[in-house]
């Protein structure tokens, strides 16, 4: 988790209150967002990225580097897609 810079985002204390929205601040036109949409994990609504899982949105909101978190999330999904329904 340290290598992926996720430990702080997932396990660390929140600097701000939890994200009560599933909208995350990331470019809706990037390849990673397109892949999230294809996997059914996000939607782009009115030019904003909306995660379909509130916990994922909260973790992403706390991550120091949103794009790196998205890339790690996509790697997990791709690595497990044949073994998880």
Buried (B, 14 or more C-beta within 10 A) or exposed (E): EEEBBBEBBBEEEEEEEEBEEBBBEBEBEBEBBEBBBEBEBBBBEEEBBBBBEEEBBBBBBBBEEBEBBBBBBBEEBEEEEEEEE
